Structure formats: C-alpha cells, structure tokens
C-alpha cells in the first residue's frame, strides 16, 4: 500500500471516498472497499453509501477479504442489527459473496486488481465527453466486466454499479 493509499483510507467516509475517486489503484483491499460502497449505493446517493466506510470497516472485520468471505448467517444478522449500518440484508450478503468471489479471482489471476486491470490492458480507459450531461453511467467495457463478474459469482454488479466502481478505482476515467 503506498502512502496515498494509507492516508486516504484512514479518516472518514465521504471525504476520503471523494478524494480518492478516480485515482488508479491496484490494491485489492481498496478495490474491495470501493466495490462495497458501490453495492451499498444501489438506490442511495454515493454520499450516503460512502459516509458509511468507517462502519463497513468495523462490521466487516476491517474489510479483510478472507475474514469477510468466512462470514456466516449469524454474522449477516449481527451486521443487519448494527444501528449505524445500512441494514439491507441482501447488500450485506452480497458483500460476503463478493469477498468469496474475490478470493476465487485472486486464486486464478493472482489479485483482484490483475483481474480488473486486464480488461483495459493495464492502462486506464479514457472516455471523453462534450458536456457534463453527456456523461454515461455505463459503457460497453464496463457492461462486459459486469457480465464477467456476475458469471464469477459477484452480486450487485450490474452495468451501472460496475461502471461507477471502475471509475472510483481509476480503471475507467471520464474526461471532458
């Protein structure tokens, strides 16, 4: 983890997510955090989902992928009872399922980052637009990635969530 990664992910949720958004990362821990924000953002604002980063870290064992992958139904119920948490059991379950899928991807590709970055040949995909209202919330590449992630067992990774996740991770960058 480089110095930028360490400082950006040790304070509070919304500010650090916003500050980090779009910075290319190859850190599986950070990628898991970004994906988790994306999962919890479904139906909410990014601010509402990102503001809970400290809570996610607390209830999801410091966002340790292997530990979260080992969670069971009792853990899901414990997290769903947490007052500070977005208590949607499907999203909590999806986070556990996604941790398991990341472990499988890490086994196959060496890292979650290697899996994701291979879709763009290790170079961020730049999407240009003319005006802010022209920015799409999905792209052919991120739709392809979403389909592949679903095939690998990931949950809550439709084209829009995957697009925003890949933008947050700096893998896809939107420029005017």
N, CA, C and O atoms as a DFTB+ gen file, in Angstrom:
704 C
 N C O
     1  1       0.859      -1.174       0.000
     2  2       0.000       0.000       0.000
     3  2       0.899       1.229       0.000
     4  3       1.781       1.345       0.851
     5  1       0.689       2.151      -0.944
     6  2       1.543       3.330      -0.976
     7  2       1.024       4.388      -0.001
     8  3      -0.047       4.233       0.587
     9  1       1.795       5.460       0.159
    10  2       1.455       6.488       1.149
    11  2       0.094       7.113       0.872
    12  3      -0.659       7.390       1.805
    13  1      -0.234       7.340      -0.414
    14  2      -1.531       7.930      -0.756
    15  2      -2.650       6.990      -0.325
    16  3      -3.651       7.436       0.235
    17  1      -2.489       5.685      -0.582
    18  2      -3.484       4.704      -0.175
    19  2      -3.679       4.750       1.339
    20  3      -4.813       4.731       1.816
    21  1      -2.588       4.809       2.095
    22  2      -2.677       4.781       3.551
    23  2      -3.379       6.016       4.097
    24  3      -4.237       5.894       4.971
    25  1      -3.038       7.192       3.609
    26  2      -3.637       8.404       4.169
    27  2      -5.078       8.573       3.733
    28  3      -5.887       9.097       4.499
    29  1      -5.425       8.145       2.526
    30  2      -6.785       8.341       2.041
    31  2      -7.798       7.445       2.724
    32  3      -8.989       7.756       2.734
    33  1      -7.349       6.342       3.292
    34  2      -8.306       5.370       3.788
    35  2      -8.269       5.235       5.303
    36  3      -8.654       4.193       5.833
    37  1      -7.815       6.266       6.013
    38  2      -7.763       6.169       7.459
    39  2      -8.630       7.203       8.170
    40  3      -8.607       7.252       9.400
    41  1      -9.384       8.020       7.467
    42  2     -10.181       9.042       8.142
    43  2     -11.668       8.730       8.021
    44  3     -12.091       7.637       8.399
    45  1     -12.485       9.670       7.497
    46  2     -13.912       9.386       7.425
    47  2     -14.346       9.067       5.995
    48  3     -13.584       9.267       5.048
    49  1     -15.553       8.579       5.849
    50  2     -16.031       8.023       4.603
    51  2     -16.191       8.930       3.402
    52  3     -15.481       8.762       2.410
    53  1     -17.102       9.886       3.463
    54  2     -17.443      10.676       2.283
    55  2     -16.252      11.457       1.748
    56  3     -15.993      11.443       0.545
    57  1     -15.532      12.131       2.622
    58  2     -14.391      12.937       2.177
    59  2     -13.303      12.062       1.563
    60  3     -12.748      12.407       0.519
    61  1     -12.998      10.956       2.187
    62  2     -11.927      10.117       1.656
    63  2     -12.345       9.433       0.361
    64  3     -11.525       9.289      -0.546
    65  1     -13.600       9.007       0.256
    66  2     -14.078       8.401      -0.987
    67  2     -14.007       9.427      -2.108
    68  3     -13.511       9.134      -3.196
    69  1     -14.497      10.616      -1.844
    70  2     -14.468      11.682      -2.853
    71  2     -13.030      12.025      -3.246
    72  3     -12.735      12.207      -4.427
    73  1     -12.144      12.112      -2.267
    74  2     -10.743      12.447      -2.548
    75  2     -10.061      11.342      -3.353
    76  3      -9.198      11.617      -4.187
    77  1     -10.443      10.123      -3.105
    78  2      -9.792       9.002      -3.780
    79  2     -10.411       8.689      -5.130
    80  3      -9.740       8.126      -5.996
    81  1     -11.657       9.035      -5.328
    82  2     -12.405       8.677      -6.532
    83  2     -11.606       9.015      -7.796
    84  3     -11.203      10.160      -8.005
    85  1     -11.390       8.008      -8.623
    86  2     -10.710       8.209      -9.899
    87  2      -9.210       8.004      -9.859
    88  3      -8.562       8.018     -10.905
    89  1      -8.638       7.812      -8.671
    90  2      -7.200       7.569      -8.555
    91  2      -6.937       6.094      -8.838
    92  3      -7.453       5.231      -8.127
    93  1      -6.146       5.789      -9.863
    94  2      -5.898       4.372     -10.170
    95  2      -5.286       3.634      -8.983
    96  3      -4.327       4.098      -8.365
    97  1      -5.866       2.470      -8.681
    98  2      -5.348       1.644      -7.599
    99  2      -5.243       0.200      -8.064
   100  3      -6.050      -0.286      -8.856
   101  1      -4.224      -0.463      -7.546
   102  2      -4.025      -1.889      -7.776
   103  2      -4.066      -2.627      -6.432
   104  3      -3.557      -3.742      -6.313
   105  1      -4.659      -2.010      -5.448
   106  2      -4.706      -2.545      -4.095
   107  2      -6.039      -3.269      -3.892
   108  3      -7.101      -2.647      -3.924
   109  1      -5.977      -4.586      -3.682
   110  2      -7.201      -5.380      -3.549
   111  2      -8.065      -4.943      -2.374
   112  3      -9.292      -4.980      -2.462
   113  1      -7.440      -4.533      -1.280
   114  2      -8.207      -4.074      -0.116
   115  2      -9.038      -2.840      -0.485
   116  3     -10.229      -2.767      -0.182
   117  1      -8.403      -1.891      -1.132
   118  2      -9.118      -0.673      -1.536
   119  2     -10.183      -1.007      -2.577
   120  3     -11.289      -0.469      -2.529
   121  1      -9.859      -1.880      -3.503
   122  2     -10.852      -2.276      -4.502
   123  2     -12.070      -2.908      -3.836
   124  3     -13.201      -2.657      -4.253
   125  1     -11.853      -3.723      -2.810
   126  2     -12.968      -4.323      -2.083
   127  2     -13.798      -3.241      -1.389
   128  3     -15.027      -3.313      -1.388
   129  1     -13.150      -2.254      -0.809
   130  2     -13.885      -1.152      -0.181
   131  2     -14.707      -0.388      -1.219
   132  3     -15.875      -0.078      -0.983
   133  1     -14.098      -0.085      -2.366
   134  2     -14.815       0.649      -3.410
   135  2     -16.010      -0.150      -3.934
   136  3     -17.089       0.401      -4.154
   137  1     -15.806      -1.446      -4.130
   138  2     -16.905      -2.292      -4.590
   139  2     -18.022      -2.327      -3.550
   140  3     -19.201      -2.299      -3.903
   141  1     -17.660      -2.387      -2.287
   142  2     -18.654      -2.414      -1.210
   143  2     -19.459      -1.119      -1.194
   144  3     -20.678      -1.158      -1.026
   145  1     -18.809       0.014      -1.362
   146  2     -19.548       1.285      -1.458
   147  2     -20.529       1.203      -2.620
   148  3     -21.682       1.612      -2.489
   149  1     -20.075       0.672      -3.766
   150  2     -20.951       0.536      -4.929
   151  2     -22.158      -0.335      -4.651
   152  3     -23.268      -0.009      -5.071
   153  1     -21.956      -1.438      -3.950
   154  2     -23.059      -2.335      -3.600
   155  2     -24.072      -1.595      -2.724
   156  3     -25.276      -1.653      -2.974
   157  1     -23.585      -0.908      -1.710
   158  2     -24.493      -0.216      -0.788
   159  2     -25.087       1.048      -1.389
   160  3     -26.078       1.566      -0.874
   161  1     -24.499       1.554      -2.471
   162  2     -25.018       2.762      -3.111
   163  2     -26.294       2.491      -3.891
   164  3     -27.069       3.418      -4.127
   165  1     -26.536       1.256      -4.299
   166  2     -27.723       0.948      -5.096
   167  2     -28.964       1.495      -4.390
   168  3     -29.271       1.105      -3.263
   169  1     -29.666       2.396      -5.061
   170  2     -30.873       3.002      -4.506
   171  2     -30.625       4.165      -3.573
   172  3     -31.572       4.756      -3.053
   173  1     -29.358       4.506      -3.353
   174  2     -28.995       5.612      -2.457
   175  2     -28.053       6.564      -3.188
   176  3     -27.654       6.299      -4.322
   177  1     -27.704       7.657      -2.548
   178  2     -26.697       8.557      -3.105
   179  2     -25.307       8.003      -2.790
   180  3     -25.134       7.210      -1.864
   181  1     -24.321       8.439      -3.580
   182  2     -22.955       7.999      -3.287
   183  2     -22.527       8.500      -1.916
   184  3     -21.773       7.826      -1.213
   185  1     -23.013       9.702      -1.527
   186  2     -22.635      10.252      -0.230
   187  2     -23.160       9.386       0.914
   188  3     -22.453       9.145       1.893
   189  1     -24.406       8.920       0.784
   190  2     -24.983       8.081       1.837
   191  2     -24.189       6.781       1.977
   192  3     -23.905       6.338       3.090
   193  1     -23.835       6.177       0.848
   194  2     -23.088       4.915       0.884
   195  2     -21.651       5.135       1.345
   196  3     -21.146       4.383       2.178
   197  1     -20.995       6.152       0.814
   198  2     -19.587       6.397       1.155
   199  2     -19.423       6.852       2.599
   200  3     -18.395       6.574       3.218
   201  1     -20.397       7.533       3.136
   202  2     -20.284       8.020       4.515
   203  2     -20.162       6.869       5.518
   204  3     -19.715       7.065       6.648
   205  1     -20.556       5.692       5.099
   206  2     -20.530       4.527       5.984
   207  2     -19.224       3.742       5.923
   208  3     -19.134       2.678       6.537
   209  1     -18.214       4.223       5.209
   210  2     -16.944       3.488       5.130
   211  2     -16.406       3.091       6.507
   212  3     -16.018       1.937       6.688
   213  1     -16.368       3.998       7.479
   214  2     -15.881       3.579       8.802
   215  2     -16.741       2.461       9.410
   216  3     -16.222       1.583      10.100
   217  1     -18.034       2.497       9.156
   218  2     -18.931       1.458       9.671
   219  2     -18.656       0.139       8.953
   220  3     -18.566      -0.908       9.594
   221  1     -18.521       0.183       7.616
   222  2     -18.213      -1.049       6.875
   223  2     -16.938      -1.683       7.427
   224  3     -16.880      -2.892       7.651
   225  1     -15.930      -0.860       7.639
   226  2     -14.661      -1.383       8.143
   227  2     -14.848      -2.063       9.499
   228  3     -14.264      -3.112       9.770
   229  1     -15.659      -1.452      10.329
   230  2     -15.870      -2.007      11.676
   231  2     -16.651      -3.313      11.618
   232  3     -16.254      -4.295      12.245
   233  1     -17.752      -3.340      10.876
   234  2     -18.610      -4.531      10.887
   235  2     -18.101      -5.642       9.968
   236  3     -18.442      -6.810      10.155
   237  1     -17.284      -5.276       8.977
   238  2     -16.737      -6.264       8.040
   239  2     -15.259      -6.540       8.327
   240  3     -14.452      -6.622       7.401
   241  1     -14.907      -6.680       9.593
   242  2     -13.572      -7.135      10.009
   243  2     -12.443      -6.352       9.342
   244  3     -11.486      -6.935       8.831
   245  1     -12.565      -5.028       9.351
   246  2     -11.520      -4.203       8.746
   247  2     -11.459      -4.338       7.235
   248  3     -10.451      -3.995       6.616
   249  1     -12.529      -4.833       6.644
   250  2     -12.610      -5.095       5.197
   251  2     -11.546      -6.108       4.763
   252  3     -11.050      -6.068       3.637
   253  1     -11.212      -7.009       5.676
   254  2     -10.286      -8.100       5.365
   255  2     -11.050      -9.114       4.505
   256  3     -11.998      -9.744       4.975
   257  1     -10.635      -9.265       3.261
   258  2     -11.379     -10.074       2.298
   259  2     -11.557     -11.513       2.786
   260  3     -12.663     -12.050       2.733
   261  1     -10.491     -12.132       3.253
   262  2     -10.574     -13.532       3.703
   263  2     -11.499     -13.674       4.910
   264  3     -12.266     -14.633       4.991
   265  1     -11.435     -12.740       5.836
   266  2     -12.307     -12.812       7.020
   267  2     -13.772     -12.634       6.627
   268  3     -14.640     -13.360       7.112
   269  1     -14.046     -11.668       5.750
   270  2     -15.424     -11.430       5.318
   271  2     -15.947     -12.644       4.549
   272  3     -17.109     -13.018       4.702
   273  1     -15.106     -13.256       3.733
   274  2     -15.513     -14.440       2.973
   275  2     -15.937     -15.581       3.893
   276  3     -16.726     -16.437       3.491
   277  1     -15.430     -15.603       5.107
   278  2     -15.762     -16.664       6.071
   279  2     -17.015     -16.354       6.894
   280  3     -17.440     -17.184       7.697
   281  1     -17.609     -15.180       6.708
   282  2     -18.809     -14.825       7.473
   283  2     -19.942     -15.799       7.156
   284  3     -20.040     -16.340       6.055
   285  1     -20.794     -16.001       8.166
   286  2     -21.951     -16.877       8.004
   287  2     -23.236     -16.088       8.274
   288  3     -23.205     -14.868       8.436
   289  1     -24.352     -16.798       8.319
   290  2     -25.642     -16.148       8.515
   291  2     -25.698     -15.371       9.831
   292  3     -26.306     -14.302       9.883
   293  1     -25.086     -15.878      10.873
   294  2     -25.073     -15.163      12.153
   295  2     -24.353     -13.821      12.015
   296  3     -24.777     -12.826      12.603
   297  1     -23.273     -13.790      11.246
   298  2     -22.553     -12.529      11.010
   299  2     -23.425     -11.553      10.231
   300  3     -23.454     -10.360      10.531
   301  1     -24.131     -12.065       9.234
   302  2     -25.021     -11.205       8.437
   303  2     -26.107     -10.610       9.327
   304  3     -26.415      -9.423       9.218
   305  1     -26.683     -11.418      10.196
   306  2     -27.715     -10.927      11.121
   307  2     -27.142      -9.924      12.109
   308  3     -27.793      -8.929      12.429
   309  1     -25.927     -10.172      12.599
   310  2     -25.255      -9.238      13.520
   311  2     -25.054      -7.887      12.835
   312  3     -25.324      -6.843      13.429
   313  1     -24.584      -7.903      11.592
   314  2     -24.346      -6.661      10.853
   315  2     -25.666      -5.944      10.574
   316  3     -25.749      -4.721      10.683
   317  1     -26.692      -6.707      10.217
   318  2     -28.000      -6.111       9.917
   319  2     -28.625      -5.468      11.154
   320  3     -29.492      -4.604      11.026
   321  1     -28.202      -5.872      12.337
   322  2     -28.730      -5.288      13.574
   323  2     -27.945      -4.053      14.016
   324  3     -28.351      -3.371      14.957
   325  1     -26.844      -3.760      13.361
   326  2     -25.996      -2.626      13.719
   327  2     -26.709      -1.310      13.373
   328  3     -26.983      -1.058      12.200
   329  1     -27.010      -0.476      14.360
   330  2     -27.760       0.761      14.110
   331  2     -27.099       1.723      13.116
   332  3     -27.805       2.403      12.371
   333  1     -25.783       1.796      13.086
   334  2     -25.104       2.747      12.207
   335  2     -24.976       2.232      10.764
   336  3     -24.533       2.962       9.877
   337  1     -25.360       0.999      10.545
   338  2     -25.169       0.342       9.256
   339  2     -26.356       0.570       8.328
   340  3     -27.479       0.770       8.791
   341  1     -26.112       0.541       7.023
   342  2     -27.196       0.415       6.051
   343  2     -27.612      -1.049       6.168
   344  3     -26.874      -1.940       5.747
   345  1     -28.764      -1.295       6.724
   346  2     -29.092      -2.639       7.212
   347  2     -29.848      -3.508       6.209
   348  3     -30.720      -4.284       6.601
   349  1     -29.535      -3.392       4.965
   350  2     -30.158      -4.208       3.927
   351  2     -29.476      -5.581       3.906
   352  3     -28.313      -5.679       3.513
   353  1     -30.174      -6.635       4.319
   354  2     -29.522      -7.946       4.394
   355  2     -29.031      -8.462       3.042
   356  3     -28.035      -9.183       2.987
   357  1     -29.715      -8.104       1.948
   358  2     -29.255      -8.543       0.624
   359  2     -27.912      -7.910       0.278
   360  3     -27.048      -8.572      -0.296
   361  1     -27.728      -6.653       0.616
   362  2     -26.456      -5.975       0.340
   363  2     -25.355      -6.495       1.256
   364  3     -24.205      -6.622       0.837
   365  1     -25.700      -6.793       2.492
   366  2     -24.720      -7.370       3.422
   367  2     -24.290      -8.742       2.916
   368  3     -23.101      -9.055       2.877
   369  1     -25.263      -9.550       2.533
   370  2     -24.974     -10.884       1.990
   371  2     -24.141     -10.756       0.709
   372  3     -23.217     -11.540       0.494
   373  1     -24.459      -9.781      -0.137
   374  2     -23.708      -9.570      -1.377
   375  2     -22.250      -9.234      -1.083
   376  3     -21.358      -9.660      -1.816
   377  1     -22.001      -8.481      -0.030
   378  2     -20.623      -8.139       0.340
   379  2     -19.849      -9.386       0.727
   380  3     -18.684      -9.534       0.356
   381  1     -20.481     -10.280       1.466
   382  2     -19.843     -11.546       1.841
   383  2     -19.603     -12.395       0.586
   384  3     -18.523     -12.958       0.408
   385  1     -20.602     -12.480      -0.266
   386  2     -20.477     -13.237      -1.517
   387  2     -19.374     -12.649      -2.392
   388  3     -18.608     -13.391      -3.006
   389  1     -19.292     -11.336      -2.451
   390  2     -18.260     -10.688      -3.262
   391  2     -16.867     -10.961      -2.706
   392  3     -15.916     -11.117      -3.473
   393  1     -16.736     -11.019      -1.395
   394  2     -15.433     -11.363      -0.803
   395  2     -15.025     -12.773      -1.231
   396  3     -13.861     -13.019      -1.546
   397  1     -15.973     -13.681      -1.239
   398  2     -15.683     -15.048      -1.684
   399  2     -15.293     -15.066      -3.161
   400  3     -14.367     -15.774      -3.558
   401  1     -16.003     -14.288      -3.966
   402  2     -15.684     -14.223      -5.394
   403  2     -14.300     -13.602      -5.615
   404  3     -13.568     -14.024      -6.510
   405  1     -13.944     -12.615      -4.811
   406  2     -12.607     -12.015      -4.917
   407  2     -11.541     -13.050      -4.601
   408  3     -10.523     -13.111      -5.290
   409  1     -11.754     -13.870      -3.567
   410  2     -10.773     -14.913      -3.253
   411  2     -10.579     -15.857      -4.439
   412  3      -9.450     -16.242      -4.742
   413  1     -11.654     -16.228      -5.104
   414  2     -11.547     -17.107      -6.279
   415  2     -10.794     -16.409      -7.407
   416  3      -9.963     -17.022      -8.077
   417  1     -11.086     -15.131      -7.616
   418  2     -10.388     -14.360      -8.652
   419  2      -8.904     -14.226      -8.300
   420  3      -8.043     -14.356      -9.170
   421  1      -8.611     -13.966      -7.024
   422  2      -7.207     -13.873      -6.604
   423  2      -6.475     -15.186      -6.872
   424  3      -5.320     -15.180      -7.298
   425  1      -7.136     -16.292      -6.628
   426  2      -6.530     -17.607      -6.866
   427  2      -6.229     -17.782      -8.360
   428  3      -5.180     -18.312      -8.728
   429  1      -7.141     -17.340      -9.202
   430  2      -6.979     -17.515     -10.650
   431  2      -6.033     -16.499     -11.275
   432  3      -5.233     -16.859     -12.138
   433  1      -6.107     -15.233     -10.854
   434  2      -5.363     -14.151     -11.517
   435  2      -4.197     -13.610     -10.693
   436  3      -3.402     -12.818     -11.199
   437  1      -4.085     -14.021      -9.442
   438  2      -3.034     -13.507      -8.574
   439  2      -3.510     -12.366      -7.702
   440  3      -3.031     -12.197      -6.580
   441  1      -4.449     -11.583      -8.207
   442  2      -5.048     -10.493      -7.430
   443  2      -6.347     -10.059      -8.101
   444  3      -6.563     -10.298      -9.289
   445  1      -7.194      -9.424      -7.324
   446  2      -8.424      -8.839      -7.865
   447  2      -8.054      -7.732      -8.842
   448  3      -8.685      -7.576      -9.887
   449  1      -7.025      -6.966      -8.494
   450  2      -6.567      -5.883      -9.364
   451  2      -6.121      -6.415     -10.725
   452  3      -6.473      -5.848     -11.759
   453  1      -5.351      -7.498     -10.729
   454  2      -4.878      -8.062     -12.002
   455  2      -6.064      -8.467     -12.872
   456  3      -6.056      -8.250     -14.083
   457  1      -7.071      -9.050     -12.255
   458  2      -8.288      -9.419     -12.982
   459  2      -8.936      -8.186     -13.608
   460  3      -9.251      -8.197     -14.798
   461  1      -9.139      -7.129     -12.829
   462  2      -9.820      -5.931     -13.328
   463  2      -8.996      -5.188     -14.377
   464  3      -9.518      -4.801     -15.423
   465  1      -7.722      -4.991     -14.097
   466  2      -6.874      -4.197     -14.992
   467  2      -6.610      -4.897     -16.315
   468  3      -6.265      -4.224     -17.286
   469  1      -6.756      -6.222     -16.402
   470  2      -6.548      -6.905     -17.670
   471  2      -7.602      -6.496     -18.695
   472  3      -7.358      -6.599     -19.897
   473  1      -8.780      -6.032     -18.241
   474  2      -9.824      -5.602     -19.166
   475  2      -9.422      -4.337     -19.932
   476  3      -9.961      -4.066     -21.005
   477  1      -8.474      -3.559     -19.381
   478  2      -8.033      -2.312     -20.032
   479  2      -6.550      -2.378     -20.407
   480  3      -5.908      -1.350     -20.625
   481  1      -6.023      -3.590     -20.478
   482  2      -4.602      -3.776     -20.826
   483  2      -3.676      -2.958     -19.937
   484  3      -2.677      -2.412     -20.407
   485  1      -4.005      -2.874     -18.660
   486  2      -3.193      -2.220     -17.629
   487  2      -3.140      -0.694     -17.733
   488  3      -2.387      -0.053     -17.000
   489  1      -3.930      -0.106     -18.638
   490  2      -3.929       1.350     -18.832
   491  2      -5.358       1.859     -18.654
   492  3      -6.275       1.330     -19.283
   493  1      -5.572       2.880     -17.808
   494  2      -6.943       3.373     -17.610
   495  2      -7.622       3.701     -18.942
   496  3      -7.017       4.294     -19.834
   497  1      -8.876       3.307     -19.053
   498  2      -9.683       3.622     -20.227
   499  2     -10.187       5.054     -20.083
   500  3     -10.838       5.389     -19.093
   501  1      -9.889       5.889     -21.057
   502  2     -10.353       7.278     -21.040
   503  2     -11.602       7.393     -21.896
   504  3     -11.594       7.035     -23.074
   505  1     -12.670       7.892     -21.300
   506  2     -13.915       8.138     -22.017
   507  2     -14.099       9.643     -22.061
   508  3     -14.178      10.299     -21.023
   509  1     -14.167      10.186     -23.265
   510  2     -14.316      11.636     -23.424
   511  2     -15.777      11.991     -23.661
   512  3     -16.536      11.220     -24.249
   513  1     -16.153      13.175     -23.190
   514  2     -17.494      13.685     -23.403
   515  2     -17.411      15.172     -23.706
   516  3     -16.402      15.819     -23.426
   517  1     -18.483      15.705     -24.282
   518  2     -18.524      17.122     -24.649
   519  2     -19.013      18.011     -23.504
   520  3     -18.477      19.096     -23.272
   521  1     -20.034      17.536     -22.795
   522  2     -20.631      18.317     -21.706
   523  2     -20.967      17.373     -20.554
   524  3     -21.194      16.184     -20.774
   525  1     -20.999      17.895     -19.332
   526  2     -21.280      17.030     -18.170
   527  2     -22.554      16.184     -18.330
   528  3     -22.596      15.042     -17.871
   529  1     -23.584      16.735     -18.974
   530  2     -24.827      15.970     -19.136
   531  2     -24.677      14.808     -20.130
   532  3     -25.559      13.955     -20.229
   533  1     -23.555      14.780     -20.864
   534  2     -23.299      13.696     -21.810
   535  2     -22.630      12.478     -21.162
   536  3     -22.494      11.435     -21.802
   537  1     -22.216      12.602     -19.911
   538  2     -21.514      11.501     -19.243
   539  2     -22.489      10.342     -19.020
   540  3     -23.534      10.502     -18.388
   541  1     -22.129       9.191     -19.546
   542  2     -22.944       7.989     -19.361
   543  2     -22.609       7.335     -18.028
   544  3     -21.527       7.527     -17.474
   545  1     -23.553       6.568     -17.536
   546  2     -23.347       5.845     -16.290
   547  2     -23.030       4.383     -16.545
   548  3     -23.053       3.556     -15.633
   549  1     -22.734       4.079     -17.802
   550  2     -22.262       2.755     -18.169
   551  2     -21.562       2.868     -19.516
   552  3     -21.725       3.860     -20.226
   553  1     -20.794       1.866     -19.857
   554  2     -20.056       1.839     -21.113
   555  2     -19.967       0.390     -21.558
   556  3     -20.106      -0.517     -20.737
   557  1     -19.738       0.159     -22.850
   558  2     -19.637      -1.236     -23.318
   559  2     -18.612      -2.062     -22.535
   560  3     -18.875      -3.219     -22.209
   561  1     -17.463      -1.487     -22.236
   562  2     -16.450      -2.231     -21.500
   563  2     -16.942      -2.599     -20.101
   564  3     -16.791      -3.745     -19.679
   565  1     -17.522      -1.654     -19.383
   566  2     -17.933      -1.937     -18.016
   567  2     -19.137      -2.880     -17.989
   568  3     -19.317      -3.622     -17.023
   569  1     -19.958      -2.861     -19.033
   570  2     -21.038      -3.838     -19.151
   571  2     -20.449      -5.231     -19.335
   572  3     -20.950      -6.198     -18.761
   573  1     -19.390      -5.337     -20.131
   574  2     -18.696      -6.616     -20.330
   575  2     -18.103      -7.108     -18.995
   576  3     -18.219      -8.285     -18.652
   577  1     -17.473      -6.198     -18.259
   578  2     -16.886      -6.561     -16.964
   579  2     -17.989      -7.012     -16.005
   580  3     -17.821      -8.004     -15.296
   581  1     -19.108      -6.296     -15.978
   582  2     -20.227      -6.662     -15.098
   583  2     -20.705      -8.080     -15.402
   584  3     -20.941      -8.870     -14.488
   585  1     -20.846      -8.397     -16.674
   586  2     -21.287      -9.746     -17.044
   587  2     -20.278     -10.790     -16.584
   588  3     -20.664     -11.847     -16.085
   589  1     -18.996     -10.505     -16.745
   590  2     -17.976     -11.462     -16.328
   591  2     -17.958     -11.605     -14.802
   592  3     -17.807     -12.709     -14.278
   593  1     -18.111     -10.490     -14.102
   594  2     -18.141     -10.560     -12.635
   595  2     -19.342     -11.380     -12.164
   596  3     -19.213     -12.194     -11.250
   597  1     -20.506     -11.174     -12.778
   598  2     -21.690     -11.960     -12.407
   599  2     -21.440     -13.441     -12.657
   600  3     -21.810     -14.286     -11.842
   601  1     -20.816     -13.750     -13.778
   602  2     -20.501     -15.141     -14.115
   603  2     -19.594     -15.763     -13.061
   604  3     -19.652     -16.968     -12.816
   605  1     -18.769     -14.950     -12.448
   606  2     -17.838     -15.418     -11.416
   607  2     -18.444     -15.400     -10.017
   608  3     -17.753     -15.689      -9.041
   609  1     -19.727     -15.065      -9.912
   610  2     -20.422     -15.145      -8.634
   611  2     -20.586     -13.845      -7.880
   612  3     -21.159     -13.847      -6.790
   613  1     -20.106     -12.731      -8.415
   614  2     -20.283     -11.447      -7.744
   615  2     -21.762     -11.053      -7.772
   616  3     -22.496     -11.424      -8.688
   617  1     -22.187     -10.298      -6.758
   618  2     -23.564      -9.823      -6.640
   619  2     -23.601      -8.295      -6.619
   620  3     -22.641      -7.635      -6.222
   621  1     -24.742      -7.755      -7.059
   622  2     -24.952      -6.300      -7.120
   623  2     -23.902      -5.636      -8.013
   624  3     -23.392      -4.564      -7.686
   625  1     -23.586      -6.265      -9.119
   626  2     -22.581      -5.731     -10.038
   627  2     -23.176      -5.570     -11.431
   628  3     -22.624      -6.065     -12.414
   629  1     -24.302      -4.875     -11.507
   630  2     -24.874      -4.574     -12.808
   631  2     -24.004      -3.565     -13.539
   632  3     -22.999      -3.105     -12.998
   633  1     -24.380      -3.217     -14.764
   634  2     -23.558      -2.306     -15.575
   635  2     -23.292      -0.943     -14.927
   636  3     -22.191      -0.407     -15.053
   637  1     -24.279      -0.384     -14.240
   638  2     -24.086       0.950     -13.647
   639  2     -23.180       0.861     -12.422
   640  3     -22.254       1.661     -12.285
   641  1     -23.431      -0.099     -11.527
   642  2     -22.575      -0.264     -10.343
   643  2     -21.138      -0.543     -10.778
   644  3     -20.199       0.046     -10.242
   645  1     -20.970      -1.431     -11.740
   646  2     -19.621      -1.786     -12.189
   647  2     -18.937      -0.594     -12.842
   648  3     -17.740      -0.386     -12.645
   649  1     -19.671       0.182     -13.607
   650  2     -19.103       1.381     -14.229
   651  2     -18.603       2.360     -13.162
   652  3     -17.483       2.863     -13.246
   653  1     -19.442       2.624     -12.163
   654  2     -19.046       3.575     -11.123
   655  2     -17.900       3.014     -10.280
   656  3     -17.008       3.761      -9.879
   657  1     -17.914       1.718     -10.012
   658  2     -16.819       1.073      -9.281
   659  2     -15.510       1.217     -10.054
   660  3     -14.478       1.553      -9.473
   661  1     -15.552       0.963     -11.354
   662  2     -14.331       1.061     -12.160
   663  2     -13.865       2.511     -12.290
   664  3     -12.666       2.771     -12.392
   665  1     -14.797       3.443     -12.288
   666  2     -14.409       4.865     -12.254
   667  2     -13.784       5.211     -10.912
   668  3     -12.759       5.890     -10.863
   669  1     -14.386       4.755      -9.829
   670  2     -13.848       5.032      -8.498
   671  2     -12.431       4.493      -8.377
   672  3     -11.577       5.127      -7.758
   673  1     -12.173       3.323      -8.966
   674  2     -10.861       2.674      -8.888
   675  2      -9.861       3.245      -9.895
   676  3      -8.705       2.823      -9.930
   677  1     -10.304       4.205     -10.715
   678  2      -9.401       4.815     -11.693
   679  2      -9.134       3.949     -12.906
   680  3      -8.281       4.288     -13.727
   681  1      -9.839       2.845     -13.038
   682  2      -9.642       1.952     -14.181
   683  2     -10.316       2.561     -15.407
   684  3      -9.813       2.443     -16.524
   685  1     -11.445       3.207     -15.193
   686  2     -12.130       3.973     -16.228
   687  2     -12.122       5.423     -15.781
   688  3     -12.464       5.732     -14.640
   689  1     -11.734       6.303     -16.679
   690  2     -11.670       7.730     -16.344
   691  2     -12.482       8.500     -17.381
   692  3     -12.358       8.277     -18.586
   693  1     -13.316       9.414     -16.882
   694  2     -14.154      10.242     -17.735
   695  2     -13.526      11.621     -17.816
   696  3     -13.207      12.235     -16.798
   697  1     -13.354      12.096     -19.035
   698  2     -12.681      13.378     -19.241
   699  2     -13.486      14.220     -20.211
   700  3     -14.145      13.695     -21.108
   701  1     -13.428      15.544     -20.023
   702  2     -14.085      16.433     -20.990
   703  2     -13.090      16.964     -21.985
   704  3     -13.457      17.730     -22.877
